Amino acid sequence: MGLSLDYNYLDGQSPLDEEEKAELKIKSISTREELDEFEQQNIETAMEWLLNQNISANRLLTEKFVKDLHRQMFGSVWGWAGRFRQSNKNIGVDKAVIGVELKKLLDNCFYWIENKTFPEEEIAIRLKHRLVSIHPFSNGNGRRYYGKGFSETIIFLGRSKRQDY
């Protein structure tokens, strides 16, 4: 058995290369629908994990946290979860500069939060847009990872900081 990920990709989706496909942990998955279901279950568990974290901008806006959250969201399904992609894709910066570009974005985001440069929602939108354009991971960069996890956490962080004042 085994998953055949040779399906028609939608515009904006990044095809996985053969090495990335080989890191599928659940070898019984045989359809895209099954893969989506397993990924969704993993994401829901990760969201519970995220809600139990003591979040601060200093902790959230780090490469380690970005990787940890991705690992939490996809680690039960993919061996490469939480590791930056090792190949260039149809979207994203060159694989060699992922870490540098992510650091610049996280530093900018920290500044925006600390200085209240933009409303929380705008910071989240800017963060999500740039993260997707950096495209640090082989998969899980779009709606699932950043939309449900990372950028929404920025909104929550900003609102909880306001309550501290």
C-alpha positions in Angstrom: 0.0 0.0 0.0 1.2 3.5 0.5 0.2 7.0 -0.4 0.4 8.2 -3.9 0.8 11.9 -3.7 0.8 12.3 -7.5 -2.4 14.3 -7.5 -3.2 17.5 -9.2 -1.9 20.3 -7.1 -4.1 23.4 -6.7 -2.6 26.8 -7.5 -0.3 27.8 -4.7 0.3 24.3 -3.4 3.8 23.1 -3.2 4.5 19.6 -4.6 6.4 17.3 -2.3 9.5 15.7 -3.8 10.1 11.9 -3.5 12.4 12.3 -0.4 9.7 14.3 1.4 7.0 11.8 0.4 9.2 9.0 1.8 9.0 10.5 5.3 5.3 9.8 5.6 5.0 8.0 9.0 1.7 6.3 8.5 2.3 3.9 5.6 -1.3 2.7 5.5 -2.5 6.1 4.2 -3.5 5.6 0.5 -5.5 8.6 -0.4 -5.3 12.4 -0.2 -8.5 12.4 1.9 -6.9 10.0 4.4 -3.8 12.2 4.6 -5.9 15.3 5.2 -7.8 13.5 8.0 -4.6 12.4 9.8 -3.1 15.8 9.4 -6.3 17.5 10.7 -6.3 15.2 13.8 -2.6 16.1 14.4 -3.4 19.8 14.0 -6.3 19.6 16.5 -4.0 18.0 19.1 -1.4 20.7 18.4 -3.9 23.4 19.0 -4.7 21.9 22.4 -0.9 21.9 23.1 -0.7 25.5 22.0 -3.5 26.6 24.3 -1.6 25.1 27.2 1.6 27.0 26.5 2.8 30.0 28.5 3.1 32.4 25.5 5.2 35.5 25.5 6.5 37.5 22.5 10.0 36.5 23.5 9.2 32.8 23.3 6.8 32.9 20.4 8.9 34.9 18.0 11.8 32.5 17.8 12.9 30.0 15.3 12.7 27.3 17.9 9.0 28.0 18.6 8.2 28.2 14.9 9.8 24.7 14.4 8.2 23.3 17.6 4.7 24.4 16.6 5.1 22.9 13.1 6.4 19.7 14.7 3.4 19.6 17.0 1.1 20.1 14.1 2.5 17.6 11.6 5.0 15.4 13.6 2.6 12.4 13.9 2.3 12.3 10.1 5.6 13.6 8.6 9.2 12.8 9.6 10.3 16.3 8.3 7.8 18.2 10.5 9.6 21.0 12.3 12.6 21.0 10.0 13.1 23.7 7.4 12.7 22.4 3.8 15.8 21.1 2.1 14.6 21.8 -1.5 13.4 24.9 -3.4 9.7 25.0 -4.2 7.4 26.8 -6.5 7.0 29.4 -3.8 9.2 30.7 -1.0 12.7 32.0 -0.6 15.8 30.0 -1.5 16.2 27.2 1.0 19.7 28.6 2.0 18.2 31.8 3.4 15.1 30.5 5.2 16.6 31.0 8.6 17.8 34.6 7.8 14.5 35.7 6.4 12.5 34.1 9.2 14.7 35.9 11.8 14.1 39.2 10.1 10.4 38.6 10.1 10.2 37.6 13.7 12.3 40.6 14.8 10.0 42.9 12.8 7.0 41.3 14.4 8.4 41.6 17.9 9.0 45.3 17.2 5.4 45.8 15.9 4.0 44.1 19.0 6.2 46.0 21.5 5.7 49.4 19.9 2.0 48.8 18.9 2.9 49.7 15.4 -0.2 48.0 14.0 -3.4 46.5 15.4 -3.0 42.8 16.4 -5.1 41.6 13.4 -2.9 43.5 11.0 0.3 42.1 12.6 -1.2 38.6 12.2 -2.0 39.2 8.6 1.5 40.7 7.9 3.1 37.7 9.7 1.0 35.1 7.8 1.6 36.7 4.5 5.4 36.9 4.9 5.6 33.4 6.5 3.8 31.9 3.5 6.1 33.8 1.2 9.2 32.5 3.0 7.6 29.0 3.0 10.0 27.5 5.6 8.6 24.0 5.6 8.0 21.3 2.9 4.3 21.5 3.6 1.9 23.0 6.1 2.9 26.6 5.5 -0.5 27.9 4.6 -4.0 27.8 6.1 -3.3 25.0 8.5 -0.1 26.0 10.1 0.0 29.8 10.1 -3.7 30.4 9.8 -4.8 28.3 12.7 -1.8 28.5 14.9 1.0 31.0 14.7 -0.7 34.2 13.4 -3.8 33.7 15.6 -1.5 33.4 18.6 -0.2 36.9 17.7 -3.7 38.3 18.0 -4.2 36.5 21.4 -0.8 37.7 22.6 -1.6 41.3 21.7 -4.9 41.2 23.4 -3.6 39.6 26.6 -0.7 42.2 26.7 -3.4 45.0 26.6 -5.0 43.5 29.7 -1.7 43.7 31.5 -1.6 47.5 31.3 
